[in-house]
Amino acid sequence: MAKDPLNPPASYEAALEELEQLVQVIESGQLPLEQLLTGYQRGAELLAFCRGRLDAVEQQIKLLDEGSLKPWAPQ
């Protein structure tokens, strides 16, 4: 199921992929309660990791745009 919770993901993409797989396993309803709790905890860790990475990128973009975050419009 989940990887070792003490090891952080290698990247945002790896964390997102693991989180997606974990959600599928949890939603299947086939896990015993203890594994469900462990999976939920790992999911929370992965979500926090992803949010942290996204916040860091947002801060870098603000610096590049001279302190103001400009709205993104698809072309």
PDB file of N, CA, C and O in Angstrom:
ATOM      1  N   MET A   1       0.847  -1.185   0.000  1.00  0.00           N
ATOM      2  CA  MET A   1       0.000   0.000   0.000  1.00  0.00           C
ATOM      3  C   MET A   1       0.884   1.238   0.000  1.00  0.00           C
ATOM      4  O   MET A   1       1.449   1.568  -1.043  1.00  0.00           O
ATOM      5  N   ALA A   2       1.031   1.938   1.122  1.00  0.00           N
ATOM      6  CA  ALA A   2       1.798   3.171   1.191  1.00  0.00           C
ATOM      7  C   ALA A   2       3.269   2.864   1.419  1.00  0.00           C
ATOM      8  O   ALA A   2       3.634   1.835   1.988  1.00  0.00           O
ATOM      9  N   LYS A   3       4.093   3.782   0.961  1.00  0.00           N
ATOM     10  CA  LYS A   3       5.515   3.652   1.193  1.00  0.00           C
ATOM     11  C   LYS A   3       5.807   4.016   2.645  1.00  0.00           C
ATOM     12  O   LYS A   3       4.918   4.432   3.387  1.00  0.00           O
ATOM     13  N   ASP A   4       7.060   3.852   3.032  1.00  0.00           N
ATOM     14  CA  ASP A   4       7.486   4.156   4.397  1.00  0.00           C
ATOM     15  C   ASP A   4       7.168   5.608   4.727  1.00  0.00           C
ATOM     16  O   ASP A   4       7.671   6.507   4.052  1.00  0.00           O
ATOM     17  N   PRO A   5       6.344   5.867   5.748  1.00  0.00           N
ATOM     18  CA  PRO A   5       5.946   7.239   6.065  1.00  0.00           C
ATOM     19  C   PRO A   5       7.101   8.113   6.544  1.00  0.00           C
ATOM     20  O   PRO A   5       6.971   9.336   6.578  1.00  0.00           O
ATOM     21  N   LEU A   6       8.225   7.507   6.913  1.00  0.00           N
ATOM     22  CA  LEU A   6       9.356   8.305   7.364  1.00  0.00           C
ATOM     23  C   LEU A   6      10.165   8.843   6.192  1.00  0.00           C
ATOM     24  O   LEU A   6      10.989   9.740   6.373  1.00  0.00           O
ATOM     25  N   ASN A   7       9.943   8.311   4.997  1.00  0.00           N
ATOM     26  CA  ASN A   7      10.659   8.766   3.808  1.00  0.00           C
ATOM     27  C   ASN A   7       9.804   9.745   3.033  1.00  0.00           C
ATOM     28  O   ASN A   7       8.725   9.389   2.560  1.00  0.00           O
ATOM     29  N   PRO A   8      10.277  10.987   2.894  1.00  0.00           N
ATOM     30  CA  PRO A   8       9.505  11.936   2.090  1.00  0.00           C
ATOM     31  C   PRO A   8       9.585  11.564   0.615  1.00  0.00           C
ATOM     32  O   PRO A   8      10.544  10.922   0.188  1.00  0.00           O
ATOM     33  N   PRO A   9       8.597  11.956  -0.153  1.00  0.00           N
ATOM     34  CA  PRO A   9       8.619  11.665  -1.597  1.00  0.00           C
ATOM     35  C   PRO A   9       9.798  12.363  -2.266  1.00  0.00           C
ATOM     36  O   PRO A   9      10.301  13.370  -1.768  1.00  0.00           O
ATOM     37  N   ALA A  10      10.227  11.824  -3.383  1.00  0.00           N
ATOM     38  CA  ALA A  10      11.357  12.384  -4.118  1.00  0.00           C
ATOM     39  C   ALA A  10      10.998  13.699  -4.804  1.00  0.00           C
ATOM     40  O   ALA A  10      11.860  14.552  -5.013  1.00  0.00           O
ATOM     41  N   SER A  11       9.726  13.859  -5.152  1.00  0.00           N
ATOM     42  CA  SER A  11       9.301  15.057  -5.873  1.00  0.00           C
ATOM     43  C   SER A  11       7.804  15.271  -5.681  1.00  0.00           C
ATOM     44  O   SER A  11       7.100  14.424  -5.131  1.00  0.00           O
ATOM     45  N   TYR A  12       7.343  16.416  -6.146  1.00  0.00           N
ATOM     46  CA  TYR A  12       5.912  16.717  -6.116  1.00  0.00           C
ATOM     47  C   TYR A  12       5.150  15.678  -6.921  1.00  0.00           C
ATOM     48  O   TYR A  12       4.105  15.187  -6.496  1.00  0.00           O
ATOM     49  N   GLU A  13       5.688  15.350  -8.090  1.00  0.00           N
ATOM     50  CA  GLU A  13       5.019  14.395  -8.971  1.00  0.00           C
ATOM     51  C   GLU A  13       4.933  13.016  -8.336  1.00  0.00           C
ATOM     52  O   GLU A  13       3.911  12.340  -8.454  1.00  0.00           O
ATOM     53  N   ALA A  14       5.999  12.595  -7.662  1.00  0.00           N
ATOM     54  CA  ALA A  14       6.001  11.293  -6.989  1.00  0.00           C
ATOM     55  C   ALA A  14       4.983  11.282  -5.859  1.00  0.00           C
ATOM     56  O   ALA A  14       4.281  10.291  -5.657  1.00  0.00           O
ATOM     57  N   ALA A  15       4.905  12.399  -5.113  1.00  0.00           N
ATOM     58  CA  ALA A  15       3.943  12.495  -4.010  1.00  0.00           C
ATOM     59  C   ALA A  15       2.520  12.448  -4.546  1.00  0.00           C
ATOM     60  O   ALA A  15       1.658  11.780  -3.975  1.00  0.00           O
ATOM     61  N   LEU A  16       2.277  13.148  -5.627  1.00  0.00           N
ATOM     62  CA  LEU A  16       0.937  13.185  -6.209  1.00  0.00           C
ATOM     63  C   LEU A  16       0.536  11.802  -6.725  1.00  0.00           C
ATOM     64  O   LEU A  16      -0.603  11.373  -6.540  1.00  0.00           O
ATOM     65  N   GLU A  17       1.466  11.112  -7.365  1.00  0.00           N
ATOM     66  CA  GLU A  17       1.174   9.772  -7.871  1.00  0.00           C
ATOM     67  C   GLU A  17       0.873   8.811  -6.719  1.00  0.00           C
ATOM     68  O   GLU A  17      -0.076   8.030  -6.787  1.00  0.00           O
ATOM     69  N   GLU A  18       1.687   8.875  -5.664  1.00  0.00           N
ATOM     70  CA  GLU A  18       1.441   8.003  -4.509  1.00  0.00           C
ATOM     71  C   GLU A  18       0.103   8.333  -3.856  1.00  0.00           C
ATOM     72  O   GLU A  18      -0.632   7.435  -3.445  1.00  0.00           O
ATOM     73  N   LEU A  19      -0.207   9.615  -3.764  1.00  0.00           N
ATOM     74  CA  LEU A  19      -1.474  10.038  -3.165  1.00  0.00           C
ATOM     75  C   LEU A  19      -2.663   9.534  -3.979  1.00  0.00           C
ATOM     76  O   LEU A  19      -3.650   9.067  -3.412  1.00  0.00           O
ATOM     77  N   GLU A  20      -2.573   9.627  -5.294  1.00  0.00           N
ATOM     78  CA  GLU A  20      -3.654   9.142  -6.153  1.00  0.00           C
ATOM     79  C   GLU A  20      -3.859   7.635  -5.987  1.00  0.00           C
ATOM     80  O   GLU A  20      -4.994   7.165  -5.923  1.00  0.00           O
ATOM     81  N   GLN A  21      -2.767   6.884  -5.919  1.00  0.00           N
ATOM     82  CA  GLN A  21      -2.863   5.439  -5.724  1.00  0.00           C
ATOM     83  C   GLN A  21      -3.460   5.115  -4.356  1.00  0.00           C
ATOM     84  O   GLN A  21      -4.275   4.202  -4.221  1.00  0.00           O
ATOM     85  N   LEU A  22      -3.047   5.866  -3.360  1.00  0.00           N
ATOM     86  CA  LEU A  22      -3.547   5.659  -2.010  1.00  0.00           C
ATOM     87  C   LEU A  22      -5.041   5.925  -1.919  1.00  0.00           C
ATOM     88  O   LEU A  22      -5.766   5.184  -1.256  1.00  0.00           O
ATOM     89  N   VAL A  23      -5.498   6.969  -2.573  1.00  0.00           N
ATOM     90  CA  VAL A  23      -6.929   7.294  -2.579  1.00  0.00           C
ATOM     91  C   VAL A  23      -7.725   6.158  -3.220  1.00  0.00           C
ATOM     92  O   VAL A  23      -8.788   5.785  -2.724  1.00  0.00           O
ATOM     93  N   GLN A  24      -7.215   5.614  -4.314  1.00  0.00           N
ATOM     94  CA  GLN A  24      -7.904   4.502  -4.970  1.00  0.00           C
ATOM     95  C   GLN A  24      -8.028   3.306  -4.036  1.00  0.00           C
ATOM     96  O   GLN A  24      -9.085   2.678  -3.964  1.00  0.00           O
ATOM     97  N   VAL A  25      -6.953   2.989  -3.321  1.00  0.00           N
ATOM     98  CA  VAL A  25      -6.970   1.843  -2.408  1.00  0.00           C
ATOM     99  C   VAL A  25      -7.948   2.099  -1.262  1.00  0.00           C
ATOM    100  O   VAL A  25      -8.716   1.211  -0.890  1.00  0.00           O
ATOM    101  N   ILE A  26      -7.923   3.293  -0.709  1.00  0.00           N
ATOM    102  CA  ILE A  26      -8.818   3.626   0.409  1.00  0.00           C
ATOM    103  C   ILE A  26     -10.274   3.594  -0.057  1.00  0.00           C
ATOM    104  O   ILE A  26     -11.139   3.054   0.634  1.00  0.00           O
ATOM    105  N   GLU A  27     -10.541   4.171  -1.225  1.00  0.00           N
ATOM    106  CA  GLU A  27     -11.915   4.211  -1.732  1.00  0.00           C
ATOM    107  C   GLU A  27     -12.449   2.837  -2.121  1.00  0.00           C
ATOM    108  O   GLU A  27     -13.661   2.653  -2.234  1.00  0.00           O
ATOM    109  N   SER A  28     -11.560   1.877  -2.325  1.00  0.00           N
ATOM    110  CA  SER A  28     -12.012   0.534  -2.693  1.00  0.00           C
ATOM    111  C   SER A  28     -12.780  -0.126  -1.545  1.00  0.00           C
ATOM    112  O   SER A  28     -13.594  -1.023  -1.766  1.00  0.00           O
ATOM    113  N   GLY A  29     -12.514   0.328  -0.324  1.00  0.00           N
ATOM    114  CA  GLY A  29     -13.204  -0.233   0.828  1.00  0.00           C
ATOM    115  C   GLY A  29     -12.711  -1.614   1.233  1.00  0.00           C
ATOM    116  O   GLY A  29     -13.381  -2.308   1.998  1.00  0.00           O
ATOM    117  N   GLN A  30     -11.562  -2.019   0.737  1.00  0.00           N
ATOM    118  CA  GLN A  30     -11.054  -3.363   0.998  1.00  0.00           C
ATOM    119  C   GLN A  30      -9.992  -3.410   2.093  1.00  0.00           C
ATOM    120  O   GLN A  30      -9.449  -4.480   2.371  1.00  0.00           O
ATOM    121  N   LEU A  31      -9.685  -2.280   2.719  1.00  0.00           N
ATOM    122  CA  LEU A  31      -8.634  -2.254   3.736  1.00  0.00           C
ATOM    123  C   LEU A  31      -9.191  -2.517   5.129  1.00  0.00           C
ATOM    124  O   LEU A  31     -10.286  -2.061   5.459  1.00  0.00           O
ATOM    125  N   PRO A  32      -8.444  -3.250   5.943  1.00  0.00           N
ATOM    126  CA  PRO A  32      -8.810  -3.359   7.354  1.00  0.00           C
ATOM    127  C   PRO A  32      -8.662  -1.986   8.020  1.00  0.00           C
ATOM    128  O   PRO A  32      -7.949  -1.117   7.519  1.00  0.00           O
ATOM    129  N   LEU A  33      -9.329  -1.810   9.125  1.00  0.00           N
ATOM    130  CA  LEU A  33      -9.375  -0.514   9.793  1.00  0.00           C
ATOM    131  C   LEU A  33      -7.987   0.038  10.107  1.00  0.00           C
ATOM    132  O   LEU A  33      -7.736   1.223   9.883  1.00  0.00           O
ATOM    133  N   GLU A  34      -7.093  -0.786  10.615  1.00  0.00           N
ATOM    134  CA  GLU A  34      -5.756  -0.299  10.979  1.00  0.00           C
ATOM    135  C   GLU A  34      -4.991   0.185   9.749  1.00  0.00           C
ATOM    136  O   GLU A  34      -4.319   1.215   9.808  1.00  0.00           O
ATOM    137  N   GLN A  35      -5.085  -0.546   8.635  1.00  0.00           N
ATOM    138  CA  GLN A  35      -4.416  -0.115   7.410  1.00  0.00           C
ATOM    139  C   GLN A  35      -5.081   1.127   6.832  1.00  0.00           C
ATOM    140  O   GLN A  35      -4.421   1.962   6.213  1.00  0.00           O
ATOM    141  N   LEU A  36      -6.364   1.243   7.032  1.00  0.00           N
ATOM    142  CA  LEU A  36      -7.082   2.422   6.580  1.00  0.00           C
ATOM    143  C   LEU A  36      -6.556   3.661   7.304  1.00  0.00           C
ATOM    144  O   LEU A  36      -6.329   4.700   6.685  1.00  0.00           O
ATOM    145  N   LEU A  37      -6.367   3.544   8.607  1.00  0.00           N
ATOM    146  CA  LEU A  37      -5.841   4.656   9.395  1.00  0.00           C
ATOM    147  C   LEU A  37      -4.424   5.000   8.960  1.00  0.00           C
ATOM    148  O   LEU A  37      -4.086   6.175   8.818  1.00  0.00           O
ATOM    149  N   THR A  38      -3.597   3.989   8.749  1.00  0.00           N
ATOM    150  CA  THR A  38      -2.226   4.217   8.296  1.00  0.00           C
ATOM    151  C   THR A  38      -2.224   4.903   6.928  1.00  0.00           C
ATOM    152  O   THR A  38      -1.442   5.824   6.691  1.00  0.00           O
ATOM    153  N   GLY A  39      -3.091   4.455   6.044  1.00  0.00           N
ATOM    154  CA  GLY A  39      -3.204   5.062   4.724  1.00  0.00           C
ATOM    155  C   GLY A  39      -3.668   6.510   4.797  1.00  0.00           C
ATOM    156  O   GLY A  39      -3.182   7.367   4.058  1.00  0.00           O
ATOM    157  N   TYR A  40      -4.606   6.771   5.688  1.00  0.00           N
ATOM    158  CA  TYR A  40      -5.094   8.139   5.859  1.00  0.00           C
ATOM    159  C   TYR A  40      -3.971   9.042   6.362  1.00  0.00           C
ATOM    160  O   TYR A  40      -3.819  10.169   5.890  1.00  0.00           O
ATOM    161  N   GLN A  41      -3.187   8.550   7.318  1.00  0.00           N
ATOM    162  CA  GLN A  41      -2.079   9.337   7.854  1.00  0.00           C
ATOM    163  C   GLN A  41      -1.048   9.632   6.774  1.00  0.00           C
ATOM    164  O   GLN A  41      -0.555  10.756   6.672  1.00  0.00           O
ATOM    165  N   ARG A  42      -0.722   8.622   5.964  1.00  0.00           N
ATOM    166  CA  ARG A  42       0.239   8.829   4.878  1.00  0.00           C
ATOM    167  C   ARG A  42      -0.329   9.819   3.872  1.00  0.00           C
ATOM    168  O   ARG A  42       0.400  10.667   3.358  1.00  0.00           O
ATOM    169  N   GLY A  43      -1.609   9.719   3.590  1.00  0.00           N
ATOM    170  CA  GLY A  43      -2.239  10.663   2.673  1.00  0.00           C
ATOM    171  C   GLY A  43      -2.145  12.092   3.180  1.00  0.00           C
ATOM    172  O   GLY A  43      -1.897  13.011   2.400  1.00  0.00           O
ATOM    173  N   ALA A  44      -2.341  12.285   4.475  1.00  0.00           N
ATOM    174  CA  ALA A  44      -2.228  13.619   5.067  1.00  0.00           C
ATOM    175  C   ALA A  44      -0.800  14.143   4.934  1.00  0.00           C
ATOM    176  O   ALA A  44      -0.595  15.328   4.668  1.00  0.00           O
ATOM    177  N   GLU A  45       0.190  13.261   5.119  1.00  0.00           N
ATOM    178  CA  GLU A  45       1.589  13.660   4.964  1.00  0.00           C
ATOM    179  C   GLU A  45       1.876  14.060   3.511  1.00  0.00           C
ATOM    180  O   GLU A  45       2.533  15.069   3.256  1.00  0.00           O
ATOM    181  N   LEU A  46       1.386  13.273   2.584  1.00  0.00           N
ATOM    182  CA  LEU A  46       1.599  13.568   1.171  1.00  0.00           C
ATOM    183  C   LEU A  46       0.924  14.871   0.763  1.00  0.00           C
ATOM    184  O   LEU A  46       1.489  15.662   0.008  1.00  0.00           O
ATOM    185  N   LEU A  47      -0.281  15.087   1.265  1.00  0.00           N
ATOM    186  CA  LEU A  47      -1.004  16.314   0.962  1.00  0.00           C
ATOM    187  C   LEU A  47      -0.248  17.532   1.501  1.00  0.00           C
ATOM    188  O   LEU A  47      -0.142  18.548   0.814  1.00  0.00           O
ATOM    189  N   ALA A  48       0.275  17.437   2.718  1.00  0.00           N
ATOM    190  CA  ALA A  48       1.049  18.533   3.293  1.00  0.00           C
ATOM    191  C   ALA A  48       2.314  18.788   2.473  1.00  0.00           C
ATOM    192  O   ALA A  48       2.696  19.937   2.251  1.00  0.00           O
ATOM    193  N   PHE A  49       2.960  17.710   2.024  1.00  0.00           N
ATOM    194  CA  PHE A  49       4.155  17.838   1.188  1.00  0.00           C
ATOM    195  C   PHE A  49       3.815  18.576  -0.102  1.00  0.00           C
ATOM    196  O   PHE A  49       4.526  19.504  -0.489  1.00  0.00           O
ATOM    197  N   CYS A  50       2.738  18.173  -0.769  1.00  0.00           N
ATOM    198  CA  CYS A  50       2.330  18.807  -2.025  1.00  0.00           C
ATOM    199  C   CYS A  50       1.973  20.273  -1.816  1.00  0.00           C
ATOM    200  O   CYS A  50       2.369  21.128  -2.608  1.00  0.00           O
ATOM    201  N   ARG A  51       1.238  20.562  -0.770  1.00  0.00           N
ATOM    202  CA  ARG A  51       0.872  21.957  -0.489  1.00  0.00           C
ATOM    203  C   ARG A  51       2.114  22.797  -0.241  1.00  0.00           C
ATOM    204  O   ARG A  51       2.205  23.930  -0.712  1.00  0.00           O
ATOM    205  N   GLY A  52       3.074  22.242   0.500  1.00  0.00           N
ATOM    206  CA  GLY A  52       4.320  22.958   0.759  1.00  0.00           C
ATOM    207  C   GLY A  52       5.075  23.265  -0.520  1.00  0.00           C
ATOM    208  O   GLY A  52       5.595  24.368  -0.690  1.00  0.00           O
ATOM    209  N   ARG A  53       5.138  22.293  -1.421  1.00  0.00           N
ATOM    210  CA  ARG A  53       5.821  22.512  -2.706  1.00  0.00           C
ATOM    211  C   ARG A  53       5.099  23.573  -3.527  1.00  0.00           C
ATOM    212  O   ARG A  53       5.738  24.442  -4.120  1.00  0.00           O
ATOM    213  N   LEU A  54       3.772  23.508  -3.564  1.00  0.00           N
ATOM    214  CA  LEU A  54       3.005  24.493  -4.330  1.00  0.00           C
ATOM    215  C   LEU A  54       3.174  25.895  -3.744  1.00  0.00           C
ATOM    216  O   LEU A  54       3.300  26.866  -4.490  1.00  0.00           O
ATOM    217  N   ASP A  55       3.176  26.006  -2.423  1.00  0.00           N
ATOM    218  CA  ASP A  55       3.390  27.307  -1.782  1.00  0.00           C
ATOM    219  C   ASP A  55       4.769  27.861  -2.119  1.00  0.00           C
ATOM    220  O   ASP A  55       4.919  29.057  -2.370  1.00  0.00           O
ATOM    221  N   ALA A  56       5.776  26.987  -2.123  1.00  0.00           N
ATOM    222  CA  ALA A  56       7.141  27.423  -2.451  1.00  0.00           C
ATOM    223  C   ALA A  56       7.215  27.930  -3.883  1.00  0.00           C
ATOM    224  O   ALA A  56       7.854  28.948  -4.146  1.00  0.00           O
ATOM    225  N   VAL A  57       6.572  27.238  -4.804  1.00  0.00           N
ATOM    226  CA  VAL A  57       6.574  27.670  -6.204  1.00  0.00           C
ATOM    227  C   VAL A  57       5.835  29.004  -6.340  1.00  0.00           C
ATOM    228  O   VAL A  57       6.273  29.892  -7.072  1.00  0.00           O
ATOM    229  N   GLU A  58       4.719  29.136  -5.634  1.00  0.00           N
ATOM    230  CA  GLU A  58       3.968  30.393  -5.689  1.00  0.00           C
ATOM    231  C   GLU A  58       4.831  31.555  -5.206  1.00  0.00           C
ATOM    232  O   GLU A  58       4.802  32.632  -5.802  1.00  0.00           O
ATOM    233  N   GLN A  59       5.594  31.354  -4.140  1.00  0.00           N
ATOM    234  CA  GLN A  59       6.472  32.407  -3.631  1.00  0.00           C
ATOM    235  C   GLN A  59       7.551  32.765  -4.650  1.00  0.00           C
ATOM    236  O   GLN A  59       7.892  33.936  -4.812  1.00  0.00           O
ATOM    237  N   GLN A  60       8.086  31.760  -5.331  1.00  0.00           N
ATOM    238  CA  GLN A  60       9.096  32.022  -6.353  1.00  0.00           C
ATOM    239  C   GLN A  60       8.503  32.823  -7.506  1.00  0.00           C
ATOM    240  O   GLN A  60       9.151  33.720  -8.044  1.00  0.00           O
ATOM    241  N   ILE A  61       7.270  32.495  -7.883  1.00  0.00           N
ATOM    242  CA  ILE A  61       6.608  33.227  -8.966  1.00  0.00           C
ATOM    243  C   ILE A  61       6.376  34.672  -8.546  1.00  0.00           C
ATOM    244  O   ILE A  61       6.556  35.585  -9.353  1.00  0.00           O
ATOM    245  N   LYS A  62       5.980  34.892  -7.298  1.00  0.00           N
ATOM    246  CA  LYS A  62       5.779  36.263  -6.814  1.00  0.00           C
ATOM    247  C   LYS A  62       7.076  37.056  -6.914  1.00  0.00           C
ATOM    248  O   LYS A  62       7.064  38.219  -7.316  1.00  0.00           O
ATOM    249  N   LEU A  63       8.190  36.435  -6.552  1.00  0.00           N
ATOM    250  CA  LEU A  63       9.473  37.120  -6.649  1.00  0.00           C
ATOM    251  C   LEU A  63       9.804  37.454  -8.101  1.00  0.00           C
ATOM    252  O   LEU A  63      10.287  38.546  -8.400  1.00  0.00           O
ATOM    253  N   LEU A  64       9.543  36.515  -8.989  1.00  0.00           N
ATOM    254  CA  LEU A  64       9.821  36.747 -10.404  1.00  0.00           C
ATOM    255  C   LEU A  64       8.918  37.818 -10.997  1.00  0.00           C
ATOM    256  O   LEU A  64       9.316  38.526 -11.921  1.00  0.00           O
ATOM    257  N   ASP A  65       7.709  37.938 -10.471  1.00  0.00           N
ATOM    258  CA  ASP A  65       6.759  38.948 -10.955  1.00  0.00           C
ATOM    259  C   ASP A  65       6.794  40.201 -10.092  1.00  0.00           C
ATOM    260  O   ASP A  65       5.818  40.950 -10.043  1.00  0.00           O
ATOM    261  N   GLU A  66       7.909  40.432  -9.412  1.00  0.00           N
ATOM    262  CA  GLU A  66       8.136  41.620  -8.593  1.00  0.00           C
ATOM    263  C   GLU A  66       7.101  41.806  -7.498  1.00  0.00           C
ATOM    264  O   GLU A  66       6.604  42.912  -7.286  1.00  0.00           O
ATOM    265  N   GLY A  67       6.780  40.735  -6.810  1.00  0.00           N
ATOM    266  CA  GLY A  67       5.952  40.817  -5.618  1.00  0.00           C
ATOM    267  C   GLY A  67       4.460  40.746  -5.833  1.00  0.00           C
ATOM    268  O   GLY A  67       3.708  40.725  -4.858  1.00  0.00           O
ATOM    269  N   SER A  68       4.003  40.709  -7.057  1.00  0.00           N
ATOM    270  CA  SER A  68       2.556  40.610  -7.263  1.00  0.00           C
ATOM    271  C   SER A  68       2.252  39.361  -8.078  1.00  0.00           C
ATOM    272  O   SER A  68       2.827  39.137  -9.143  1.00  0.00           O
ATOM    273  N   LEU A  69       1.362  38.576  -7.569  1.00  0.00           N
ATOM    274  CA  LEU A  69       0.970  37.344  -8.265  1.00  0.00           C
ATOM    275  C   LEU A  69      -0.091  37.706  -9.300  1.00  0.00           C
ATOM    276  O   LEU A  69      -1.179  38.177  -8.967  1.00  0.00           O
ATOM    277  N   LYS A  70       0.250  37.475 -10.538  1.00  0.00           N
ATOM    278  CA  LYS A  70      -0.661  37.839 -11.626  1.00  0.00           C
ATOM    279  C   LYS A  70      -1.583  36.658 -11.933  1.00  0.00           C
ATOM    280  O   LYS A  70      -1.151  35.507 -11.858  1.00  0.00           O
ATOM    281  N   PRO A  71      -2.835  36.923 -12.274  1.00  0.00           N
ATOM    282  CA  PRO A  71      -3.742  35.824 -12.604  1.00  0.00           C
ATOM    283  C   PRO A  71      -3.266  35.108 -13.865  1.00  0.00           C
ATOM    284  O   PRO A  71      -2.752  35.725 -14.798  1.00  0.00           O
ATOM    285  N   TRP A  72      -3.447  33.819 -13.865  1.00  0.00           N
ATOM    286  CA  TRP A  72      -3.064  33.002 -15.007  1.00  0.00           C
ATOM    287  C   TRP A  72      -4.260  32.836 -15.910  1.00  0.00           C
ATOM    288  O   TRP A  72      -5.352  32.497 -15.454  1.00  0.00           O
ATOM    289  N   ALA A  73      -4.055  33.075 -17.193  1.00  0.00           N
ATOM    290  CA  ALA A  73      -5.125  32.901 -18.164  1.00  0.00           C
ATOM    291  C   ALA A  73      -4.641  31.933 -19.233  1.00  0.00           C
ATOM    292  O   ALA A  73      -3.634  32.190 -19.893  1.00  0.00           O
ATOM    293  N   PRO A  74      -5.359  30.804 -19.411  1.00  0.00           N
ATOM    294  CA  PRO A  74      -4.940  29.867 -20.458  1.00  0.00           C
ATOM    295  C   PRO A  74      -5.070  30.509 -21.831  1.00  0.00           C
ATOM    296  O   PRO A  74      -5.957  31.323 -22.088  1.00  0.00           O
ATOM    297  N   GLN A  75      -4.154  30.113 -22.697  1.00  0.00           N
ATOM    298  CA  GLN A  75      -4.166  30.727 -24.033  1.00  0.00           C
ATOM    299  C   GLN A  75      -4.839  29.842 -25.025  1.00  0.00           C
ATOM    300  O   GLN A  75      -4.941  30.197 -26.199  1.00  0.00           O
TER     301      GLN A  75
END
